[in-house]
Amino acid sequence: MMQRYRLLARAVQRGAREYGLPPSSSPQIAPGFLRSPSNLQLWRALWSLVRDGMSESRNCFAICSDALRGGGLRQQVRHAKVNGSEVKQGNVIERKGRIYQVLKTQHTQQGRGGATIQVELRDVQSGLKLTERFRTSESIERVFVDEKAYTFLYMEGSSVVLMDPKTFDQLELSKDMLGSGAAYLSDGMEVMVQQYNGQPFSATVPPKVTCTVAEAEPYFKGQSATPTYKRIILENGQTILAPSFITAGDQVVIDTAENTYITRSKEK
């Protein structure tokens, strides 16, 4: 926490210098701010600003400065302007009065028309999906949402049941909220639930998980001079591409967002 604070404070002070603001504009820590558990969500929101490379913007400086001075984040500064090129998968944006989650992004170059980004969006309230195209220089309203950790309990039909590890309250979500990540759920796994105005709209499993290979073609040393890939089936039924040396029974690390092989696990 302290390391993140130092990075955050440094970013704010750098922003003050670059915008020609007087030294007195540098934020001061509100009493007890670092020690208060109630500020956990605020810290996550502020850290996401710095992590996503927005610490140089005037709007980010205003948000960080206000929060560090007052020890809280006002509702009216839960948005920030970003360029279309900065929109990433998982972001939440406001467009035409609606709140959308970004599911996929693809940058394209259309001759003299300039660079654009095609995004697949999901309406947070209705769940409906649509595809839109932004100019990379277009101003987009990004929304910062609350995120809370839950523990996975079990899956029943199309529903996923989670538990708050602090209060033990249970939360039931649609399996669709986890997308392809639902296939990697396991007992006791931490699941991050994203909420907007107190209503959950999305959930994510850890970015990397270790799985057991259920089926794979045998590997024979020296069968190929160059690295080759083959299809393997994981214990959860997912089929992915992996190097030819991977065999049934191996433990492999998987990128849950891309559903791709990363490396063979060193765990025995």
ROTOR-418591 format. One record per residue (C-alpha): residue in three letters; chain; x, y, z. Coordinates in Angstrom, 3 decimals, padded with zeros to 6 digits. Last residue first. Layout:
+------+-------+----------+----------+----------+
! resn ! chain !       px !       py !       pz !
+------+-------+----------+----------+----------+
!  ALA !     A !        X !        Y !        Z !
...
+------+-------+----------+----------+----------+
END
This chain:
+------+-------+----------+----------+----------+
! resn ! chain !       px !       py !       pz !
+------+-------+----------+----------+----------+
!  LYS !     A !  005.007 ! -030.678 ! -008.694 !
!  GLU !     A !  004.823 ! -026.953 ! -009.334 !
!  LYS !     A !  007.051 ! -025.692 ! -012.128 !
!  SER !     A !  004.011 ! -025.106 ! -014.345 !
!  ARG !     A !  004.502 ! -025.369 ! -018.088 !
!  THR !     A !  004.176 ! -021.996 ! -019.757 !
!  ILE !     A !  001.731 ! -019.445 ! -021.143 !
!  TYR !     A ! -000.959 ! -021.410 ! -023.028 !
!  THR !     A ! -003.948 ! -019.448 ! -024.297 !
!  ASN !     A ! -007.555 ! -018.772 ! -023.274 !
!  GLU !     A ! -007.052 ! -015.060 ! -024.036 !
!  ALA !     A ! -008.485 ! -013.727 ! -020.763 !
!  THR !     A ! -007.681 ! -016.893 ! -018.792 !
!  ASP !     A ! -003.978 ! -016.917 ! -019.693 !
!  ILE !     A ! -003.119 ! -020.526 ! -018.790 !
!  VAL !     A ! -000.295 ! -022.057 ! -016.761 !
!  VAL !     A !  000.228 ! -025.761 ! -017.430 !
!  GLN !     A !  000.409 ! -028.815 ! -015.169 !
!  ASP !     A !  001.271 ! -031.978 ! -017.084 !
!  GLY !     A ! -000.910 ! -035.092 ! -016.742 !
!  ALA !     A ! -001.274 ! -035.661 ! -020.481 !
!  THR !     A !  001.762 ! -034.394 ! -022.392 !
!  ILE !     A !  003.295 ! -031.026 ! -023.306 !
!  PHE !     A !  006.409 ! -031.444 ! -025.505 !
!  SER !     A !  004.477 ! -030.414 ! -028.641 !
!  PRO !     A !  004.020 ! -026.861 ! -027.419 !
!  ALA !     A !  000.425 ! -025.875 ! -026.538 !
!  LEU !     A ! -002.736 ! -024.898 ! -028.425 !
!  ILE !     A ! -005.976 ! -024.861 ! -026.448 !
!  THR !     A ! -009.079 ! -026.988 ! -025.891 !
!  GLN !     A ! -011.102 ! -026.306 ! -022.728 !
!  GLY !     A ! -012.789 ! -029.332 ! -021.128 !
!  ASN !     A ! -012.090 ! -028.321 ! -017.531 !
!  GLU !     A ! -009.334 ! -030.966 ! -017.232 !
!  LEU !     A ! -007.566 ! -029.379 ! -020.193 !
!  ILE !     A ! -007.596 ! -030.704 ! -023.747 !
!  ILE !     A ! -004.517 ! -030.309 ! -025.928 !
!  ARG !     A ! -004.126 ! -029.149 ! -029.514 !
!  LYS !     A ! -000.625 ! -029.155 ! -030.952 !
!  TYR !     A !  002.201 ! -026.688 ! -031.377 !
!  THR !     A !  005.590 ! -027.023 ! -033.007 !
!  PRO !     A !  009.053 ! -025.799 ! -032.036 !
!  THR !     A !  011.624 ! -026.504 ! -034.755 !
!  ALA !     A !  013.896 ! -029.542 ! -035.076 !
!  SER !     A !  010.987 ! -031.941 ! -034.861 !
!  GLN !     A !  010.586 ! -035.533 ! -033.604 !
!  GLY !     A !  013.763 ! -035.230 ! -031.581 !
!  LYS !     A !  012.157 ! -036.367 ! -028.361 !
!  PHE !     A !  008.816 ! -038.129 ! -028.772 !
!  TYR !     A !  005.660 ! -036.511 ! -027.427 !
!  PRO !     A !  002.373 ! -038.358 ! -027.001 !
!  GLU !     A ! -000.819 ! -036.603 ! -028.166 !
!  ALA !     A ! -002.601 ! -034.704 ! -025.440 !
!  GLU !     A ! -005.574 ! -035.270 ! -023.141 !
!  ALA !     A ! -006.385 ! -034.232 ! -019.568 !
!  VAL !     A ! -003.766 ! -031.497 ! -019.122 !
!  THR !     A ! -004.002 ! -030.153 ! -015.568 !
!  CYS !     A ! -004.645 ! -026.450 ! -015.048 !
!  THR !     A ! -002.788 ! -023.562 ! -013.401 !
!  VAL !     A ! -004.459 ! -020.166 ! -013.515 !
!  LYS !     A ! -003.430 ! -016.722 ! -014.769 !
!  PRO !     A ! -005.554 ! -013.571 ! -015.117 !
!  PRO !     A ! -007.507 ! -014.456 ! -011.935 !
!  VAL !     A ! -011.264 ! -014.781 ! -012.592 !
!  THR !     A ! -013.322 ! -011.785 ! -013.650 !
!  ALA !     A ! -016.820 ! -010.525 ! -012.917 !
!  SER !     A ! -019.168 ! -008.091 ! -014.646 !
!  PHE !     A ! -022.387 ! -006.149 ! -014.091 !
!  PRO !     A ! -022.793 ! -006.019 ! -010.315 !
!  GLN !     A ! -025.185 ! -003.276 ! -009.108 !
!  GLY !     A ! -024.084 ! -000.864 ! -006.364 !
!  ASN !     A ! -024.058 !  002.180 ! -008.634 !
!  TYR !     A ! -021.732 !  000.305 ! -011.001 !
!  GLN !     A ! -020.174 ! -002.917 ! -009.778 !
!  GLN !     A ! -017.226 ! -005.050 ! -010.877 !
!  VAL !     A ! -016.823 ! -008.439 ! -009.187 !
!  MET !     A ! -013.329 ! -009.886 ! -008.712 !
!  VAL !     A ! -013.360 ! -013.659 ! -008.224 !
!  GLU !     A ! -010.990 ! -015.352 ! -005.793 !
!  MET !     A ! -010.971 ! -019.128 ! -006.229 !
!  GLY !     A ! -012.169 ! -021.187 ! -003.242 !
!  ASP !     A ! -013.313 ! -024.128 ! -005.339 !
!  SER !     A ! -012.476 ! -023.707 ! -009.032 !
!  LEU !     A ! -013.647 ! -021.444 ! -011.848 !
!  TYR !     A ! -011.653 ! -021.781 ! -015.069 !
!  ALA !     A ! -014.589 ! -022.354 ! -017.450 !
!  ALA !     A ! -016.256 ! -019.192 ! -016.153 !
!  GLY !     A ! -013.417 ! -017.153 ! -017.684 !
!  SER !     A ! -015.032 ! -017.537 ! -021.112 !
!  GLY !     A ! -017.558 ! -014.844 ! -020.164 !
!  LEU !     A ! -017.649 ! -014.087 ! -016.443 !
!  MET !     A ! -020.910 ! -012.134 ! -016.577 !
!  ASP !     A ! -022.415 ! -014.884 ! -018.740 !
!  LYS !     A ! -022.479 ! -017.214 ! -015.725 !
!  SER !     A ! -025.208 ! -015.012 ! -014.274 !
!  LEU !     A ! -024.459 ! -013.920 ! -010.744 !
!  GLU !     A ! -025.561 ! -015.014 ! -007.281 !
!  LEU !     A ! -024.003 ! -013.279 ! -004.274 !
!  GLN !     A ! -023.696 ! -014.852 ! -000.845 !
!  ASP !     A ! -023.050 ! -012.980 !  002.390 !
!  PHE !     A ! -020.122 ! -014.424 !  004.371 !
!  THR !     A ! -019.452 ! -010.916 !  005.771 !
!  LYS !     A ! -015.696 ! -010.837 !  005.228 !
!  PRO !     A ! -015.124 ! -013.492 !  002.556 !
!  ASP !     A ! -018.139 ! -012.234 !  000.521 !
!  MET !     A ! -019.394 ! -015.417 ! -001.095 !
!  LEU !     A ! -019.995 ! -016.342 ! -004.723 !
!  VAL !     A ! -022.669 ! -018.413 ! -006.479 !
!  VAL !     A ! -022.499 ! -018.714 ! -010.275 !
!  SER !     A ! -025.739 ! -019.206 ! -012.200 !
!  SER !     A ! -026.372 ! -020.842 ! -015.594 !
!  GLY !     A ! -027.061 ! -024.244 ! -014.055 !
!  GLU !     A ! -025.724 ! -024.180 ! -010.505 !
!  MET !     A ! -022.089 ! -023.231 ! -010.031 !
!  TYR !     A ! -020.347 ! -023.378 ! -006.662 !
!  LEU !     A ! -018.582 ! -021.428 ! -003.942 !
!  PHE !     A ! -016.281 ! -018.861 ! -005.590 !
!  THR !     A ! -014.846 ! -016.343 ! -003.142 !
!  TYR !     A ! -015.507 ! -012.629 ! -003.616 !
!  ALA !     A ! -013.263 ! -009.596 ! -004.140 !
!  LYS !     A ! -014.819 ! -006.187 ! -004.806 !
!  GLU !     A ! -014.469 ! -003.679 ! -007.621 !
!  ASP !     A ! -016.135 ! -000.280 ! -007.810 !
!  VAL !     A ! -016.410 !  001.427 ! -011.167 !
!  PHE !     A ! -014.495 !  004.218 ! -012.857 !
!  VAL !     A ! -016.319 !  005.511 ! -015.931 !
!  ARG !     A ! -014.445 !  006.547 ! -019.083 !
!  GLU !     A ! -015.934 !  009.311 ! -021.220 !
!  ILE !     A ! -014.380 !  009.121 ! -024.691 !
!  SER !     A ! -012.744 !  012.007 ! -026.584 !
!  GLU !     A ! -011.929 !  011.027 ! -030.182 !
!  SER !     A ! -008.242 !  010.952 ! -031.141 !
!  THR !     A ! -008.261 !  007.220 ! -031.939 !
!  ARG !     A ! -011.459 !  007.717 ! -033.918 !
!  PHE !     A ! -014.121 !  005.443 ! -032.509 !
!  ARG !     A ! -016.039 !  002.542 ! -034.124 !
!  GLU !     A ! -019.017 !  000.813 ! -032.567 !
!  THR !     A ! -020.187 ! -002.767 ! -032.091 !
!  LEU !     A ! -023.210 ! -003.716 ! -030.032 !
!  LYS !     A ! -024.133 ! -006.066 ! -027.202 !
!  LEU !     A ! -027.281 ! -006.089 ! -025.070 !
!  GLY !     A ! -026.834 ! -006.787 ! -021.341 !
!  SER !     A ! -029.686 ! -004.406 ! -020.508 !
!  GLN !     A ! -028.094 ! -002.438 ! -017.673 !
!  VAL !     A ! -024.358 ! -002.712 ! -018.376 !
!  ASP !     A ! -024.818 ! -002.403 ! -022.148 !
!  ARG !     A ! -022.104 ! -004.572 ! -023.682 !
!  LEU !     A ! -019.618 ! -003.116 ! -026.136 !
!  GLU !     A ! -017.494 ! -004.484 ! -028.967 !
!  VAL !     A ! -014.978 ! -001.890 ! -030.021 !
!  GLN !     A ! -013.495 ! -000.861 ! -033.362 !
!  ILE !     A ! -010.620 !  001.592 ! -033.042 !
!  THR !     A ! -009.821 !  004.117 ! -035.724 !
!  ALA !     A ! -006.700 !  005.447 ! -037.418 !
!  GLY !     A ! -007.006 !  008.119 ! -040.086 !
!  GLY !     A ! -009.330 !  008.492 ! -043.058 !
!  ARG !     A ! -006.410 !  008.727 ! -045.438 !
!  GLY !     A ! -006.140 !  004.966 ! -045.651 !
!  GLN !     A ! -008.329 !  003.224 ! -043.083 !
!  GLN !     A ! -006.029 !  002.122 ! -040.267 !
!  THR !     A ! -007.527 ! -000.310 ! -037.752 !
!  HIS !     A ! -007.270 ! -000.918 ! -034.014 !
!  GLN !     A ! -009.351 ! -003.742 ! -032.558 !
!  THR !     A ! -010.990 ! -003.746 ! -029.129 !
!  LYS !     A ! -013.084 ! -006.352 ! -027.344 !
!  LEU !     A ! -015.513 ! -006.502 ! -024.414 !
!  VAL !     A ! -015.683 ! -002.823 ! -023.411 !
!  GLN !     A ! -018.375 ! -002.386 ! -020.747 !
!  TYR !     A ! -021.080 !  000.125 ! -021.523 !
!  ILE !     A ! -023.001 !  002.790 ! -019.580 !
!  ARG !     A ! -025.674 !  004.695 ! -021.517 !
!  GLY !     A ! -026.231 !  008.460 ! -021.917 !
!  LYS !     A ! -024.994 !  008.557 ! -025.498 !
!  ARG !     A ! -021.761 !  006.857 ! -024.454 !
!  GLU !     A ! -020.395 !  006.252 ! -020.969 !
!  ILE !     A ! -017.398 !  003.939 ! -020.708 !
!  VAL !     A ! -016.347 !  000.919 ! -018.670 !
!  ASN !     A ! -012.923 ! -000.566 ! -019.378 !
!  GLY !     A ! -012.531 ! -004.360 ! -019.552 !
!  GLN !     A ! -010.803 ! -004.343 ! -022.938 !
!  LYS !     A ! -008.992 ! -001.082 ! -023.437 !
!  VAL !     A ! -009.818 !  002.481 ! -024.498 !
!  GLU !     A ! -006.632 !  004.548 ! -024.712 !
!  SER !     A ! -006.736 !  004.982 ! -028.517 !
!  GLY !     A ! -010.217 !  006.524 ! -028.203 !
!  ASN !     A ! -008.710 !  009.311 ! -026.134 !
!  VAL !     A ! -009.632 !  009.589 ! -022.463 !
!  LYS !     A ! -011.948 !  011.884 ! -020.488 !
!  ALA !     A ! -012.510 !  010.888 ! -016.858 !
!  HIS !     A ! -015.518 !  009.878 ! -014.783 !
!  ARG !     A ! -015.954 !  009.162 ! -011.057 !
!  VAL !     A ! -015.340 !  012.834 ! -010.303 !
!  GLN !     A ! -018.984 !  013.733 ! -009.589 !
!  GLN !     A ! -019.391 !  010.975 ! -007.024 !
!  ARG !     A ! -016.806 !  012.495 ! -004.707 !
!  LEU !     A ! -013.766 !  010.452 ! -003.810 !
!  GLY !     A ! -012.656 !  010.564 ! -000.201 !
!  GLY !     A ! -009.775 !  011.442 !  002.093 !
!  GLY !     A ! -010.308 !  015.130 !  001.463 !
!  ARG !     A ! -006.851 !  016.176 !  000.339 !
!  LEU !     A ! -005.843 !  012.861 ! -001.198 !
!  ALA !     A ! -009.149 !  012.565 ! -003.061 !
!  ASP !     A ! -009.134 !  016.110 ! -004.431 !
!  SER !     A ! -005.517 !  015.844 ! -005.578 !
!  CYS !     A ! -006.046 !  012.480 ! -007.205 !
!  ILE !     A ! -009.152 !  013.553 ! -009.111 !
!  ALA !     A ! -007.759 !  016.932 ! -010.179 !
!  PHE !     A ! -004.467 !  015.409 ! -011.308 !
!  CYS !     A ! -006.356 !  012.775 ! -013.301 !
!  ASN !     A ! -008.313 !  015.512 ! -015.045 !
!  ARG !     A ! -005.150 !  017.421 ! -015.895 !
!  SER !     A ! -003.702 !  014.353 ! -017.589 !
!  GLU !     A ! -000.219 !  013.008 ! -016.877 !
!  SER !     A ! -001.354 !  010.257 ! -014.495 !
!  MET !     A ! -003.478 !  008.630 ! -017.196 !
!  GLY !     A ! -001.079 !  005.778 ! -017.943 !
!  ASP !     A ! -003.440 !  002.946 ! -017.083 !
!  ARG !     A ! -001.573 !  002.132 ! -013.868 !
!  VAL !     A ! -001.809 !  005.746 ! -012.656 !
!  LEU !     A ! -005.567 !  005.921 ! -013.084 !
!  SER !     A ! -006.046 !  002.352 ! -011.830 !
!  TRP !     A ! -004.247 !  003.327 ! -008.633 !
!  LEU !     A ! -006.821 !  006.031 ! -007.970 !
!  ALA !     A ! -009.745 !  003.617 ! -008.318 !
!  ARG !     A ! -008.057 !  000.931 ! -006.236 !
!  TRP !     A ! -007.168 !  003.458 ! -003.549 !
!  LEU !     A ! -010.747 !  004.674 ! -003.418 !
!  GLN !     A ! -012.072 !  001.138 ! -003.063 !
!  LEU !     A ! -009.743 !  000.524 ! -000.105 !
!  ASN !     A ! -010.598 !  003.819 !  001.604 !
!  SER !     A ! -012.958 !  002.227 !  004.114 !
!  PRO !     A ! -010.028 !  000.229 !  005.472 !
!  SER !     A ! -008.646 !  003.470 !  006.984 !
!  ARG !     A ! -004.935 !  003.410 !  007.726 !
!  LEU !     A ! -003.731 !  005.343 !  004.697 !
!  PHE !     A ! -006.261 !  008.128 !  005.176 !
!  GLY !     A ! -005.746 !  008.494 !  008.913 !
!  PRO !     A ! -005.491 !  012.252 !  008.697 !
!  ALA !     A ! -005.961 !  013.517 !  005.089 !
!  ILE !     A ! -002.770 !  013.336 !  003.074 !
!  GLN !     A ! -001.665 !  016.597 !  001.499 !
!  PRO !     A ! -001.977 !  017.276 ! -002.201 !
!  SER !     A !  000.484 !  019.424 ! -004.140 !
!  SER !     A ! -001.330 !  022.626 ! -005.059 !
!  SER !     A !  000.810 !  024.639 ! -002.650 !
!  PRO !     A !  003.743 !  024.110 ! -005.024 !
!  PRO !     A !  001.993 !  026.354 ! -007.602 !
!  LEU !     A !  000.476 !  024.797 ! -010.733 !
!  GLY !     A !  002.450 !  025.059 ! -013.958 !
!  TYR !     A !  000.664 !  022.151 ! -015.597 !
!  GLU !     A !  003.855 !  020.114 ! -015.740 !
!  ARG !     A !  004.719 !  020.814 ! -012.108 !
!  ALA !     A !  001.310 !  019.823 ! -010.763 !
!  GLY !     A !  001.244 !  016.662 ! -012.872 !
!  ARG !     A !  004.608 !  015.628 ! -011.479 !
!  GLN !     A !  003.218 !  016.133 ! -007.951 !
!  VAL !     A !  000.232 !  013.924 ! -008.785 !
!  ALA !     A !  002.429 !  011.202 ! -010.274 !
!  ARG !     A !  004.735 !  011.268 ! -007.250 !
!  ALA !     A !  001.748 !  010.966 ! -004.906 !
!  LEU !     A !  000.542 !  007.906 ! -006.802 !
!  LEU !     A !  003.934 !  006.237 ! -006.851 !
!  ARG !     A !  004.409 !  006.913 ! -003.125 !
!  TYR !     A !  000.903 !  005.636 ! -002.377 !
!  ARG !     A !  001.504 !  002.442 ! -004.325 !
!  GLN !     A !  004.635 !  001.768 ! -002.289 !
!  MET !     A !  002.750 !  002.454 !  000.941 !
!  MET !     A !  000.000 !  000.000 !  000.000 !
+------+-------+----------+----------+----------+
END
